[in-house]
Amino acid sequence: MAVDRRSGFEAVFLDPVGQSVQQRWADAAVAVAFEELPPVSAFPMIPGRRWGPGLWWSATTGRHVAAGSNAIRTQLMVLDRDPDVTGFAGRPVRLLWRDERGRVRSWVPQLFARYRDGTGLLADCPSHPDAGGDRAAKAAEAVSAACEEIGWAYRRLAPLDDVVAANLKWLAGYRHPRNAGRPGLTRAVVEAFARPRPLIEGTEAAGDPLEILPAVFHALWNGKLKTDLEKPLHERLLVGPADWGGPGRAAGGAW
């Protein structure tokens, strides 16, 4: 790997008043809550793309997160459903290092996620495996090394299967707590699917589908219910309790 280890890694980020700060990476990783920071630089607008930079409302944090592409938004959906993730941010830190020839190199990972154990994940969300070319591949090696030094992880998150992505997008529309409905409804919905049964059957058993369906989708989003997201959502798809071992695990670790 073309990194001069003697020079070490540096982190650049914005402080609470928007001033740029440069700090030794190992120190910043311990002291800085990257999940609470704004992007260190804006996501680029790329002409011709159908989906540009925007904001994702997180059910995990109740705050908006910057998203620069549809691929990033899809990975944010996965992170937002992960019970081990406590917070995340879009482009909150730039990493600096010197290559073996002494030249300064930099990279801004597209996502940061914080886990319950305090460790972090830096990630990029390529739209296809070779996105970014040679520069992205070399940066991935360097950022992986920087994360390994402090016990974190770096990943290039592979695009989800189209069916899984479509299902997550649908369920994400019901991620807001208001979709849990009136007090006691979530419990009734979970009880209706105490044994796996087709979605429409459990819904009708719990009450009026107009009221119950949003609560079912909300429960599927937050993991209180489970189904196989590798199959298209439809009224006869089997839905079961959170500890049901029936359906296969979907890509990206999401049910």
Secondary structure, DSSP 8 states (H G I E B T S, - for coil): ----GGG--EEEEE-TTS-EEEEEHHHHHHH--GGG---SS-----TT-SS--EEEE-TTTSSEEEE-SHHHHHHHHHHHH-TTEEEEEES--EEEEE-TTS-EEEE--SEEEEETTS-EEEEE--SSTTTTHHHHHHHHHHHHHHHHHHT-EEEE-----HHHHHHHHHHHTT-SGGGG-STTHHHHHHHHTSS-EEHHHHHHHHS-HHHHHHHHHHHHHHTSEEE-TTS---TTSEEEETT---S---GGG--
